[in-house]
Amino acid sequence: MHLKVVVHEAEEGGFWAEVPAIPGCATQGDTYEDLLANVHEAVEACLAVEVSPPQAGDHDRIIDIAI
């Protein structure tokens, strides 16, 4: 899997990054090398979260689409 990561320089020093494809997935690091290690950990943690399956009512439909 390949993901785009947006890396920002923090005003107070160091770096922070966000993964746009995974809402809420962000991390920081004092050095660029720290940031890269933390990004891998953050992505693994974000993808490991259990999400309950959607519940449909009597008049709802749940569909899968491919983009």
C-alpha positions as CSV (number, residue, x, y, z in Angstrom):
1,M,0.0,0.0,0.0
2,H,1.3,3.5,-0.9
3,L,0.0,6.5,1.0
4,K,0.7,10.2,0.5
5,V,2.0,11.9,3.6
6,V,2.0,15.7,4.0
7,V,5.0,16.8,6.0
8,H,5.0,20.2,7.8
9,E,7.8,22.0,9.6
10,A,6.5,22.8,13.1
11,E,6.8,26.4,14.3
12,E,8.4,25.3,17.6
13,G,10.9,23.1,15.8
14,G,10.7,19.6,14.4
15,F,8.1,18.3,12.0
16,W,4.5,17.1,12.0
17,A,2.7,15.0,9.3
18,E,-0.8,14.1,8.3
19,V,-2.1,11.3,6.1
20,P,-5.0,12.7,4.1
21,A,-6.3,9.3,3.1
22,I,-6.8,8.4,6.7
23,P,-8.8,11.1,8.5
24,G,-7.4,12.0,11.9
25,C,-4.1,10.2,11.2
26,A,-1.3,12.6,12.2
27,T,2.0,12.5,14.1
28,Q,5.1,14.5,14.9
29,G,8.8,14.1,15.4
30,D,11.8,16.2,16.6
31,T,13.8,15.1,13.6
32,Y,12.8,14.0,10.1
33,E,14.0,10.5,10.9
34,D,11.9,10.4,14.1
35,L,8.9,11.7,12.0
36,L,9.3,8.9,9.5
37,A,9.3,6.2,12.2
38,N,6.3,7.8,13.9
39,V,4.4,8.0,10.6
40,H,4.7,4.3,10.1
41,E,3.5,3.7,13.7
42,A,0.6,6.1,13.3
43,V,-0.6,4.6,10.1
44,E,-0.5,1.1,11.6
45,A,-2.4,2.3,14.7
46,C,-5.0,4.1,12.6
47,L,-5.6,1.1,10.4
48,A,-5.8,-1.2,13.4
49,V,-8.9,0.5,14.9
50,E,-12.0,-1.7,15.0
51,V,-14.9,0.0,13.2
52,S,-18.3,-1.5,13.7
53,P,-20.1,-2.4,10.5
54,P,-22.8,0.1,9.3
55,Q,-26.4,-0.7,10.3
56,A,-29.1,-0.1,7.7
57,G,-32.7,0.6,8.4
58,D,-35.6,-1.0,6.6
59,H,-35.4,1.5,3.8
60,D,-31.6,1.9,3.6
61,R,-29.1,0.2,1.4
62,I,-25.4,-0.5,1.9
63,I,-23.4,-0.8,-1.3
64,D,-19.7,-1.3,-2.1
65,I,-18.1,0.8,-4.9
66,A,-14.7,0.8,-6.5
67,I,-13.1,4.0,-7.6
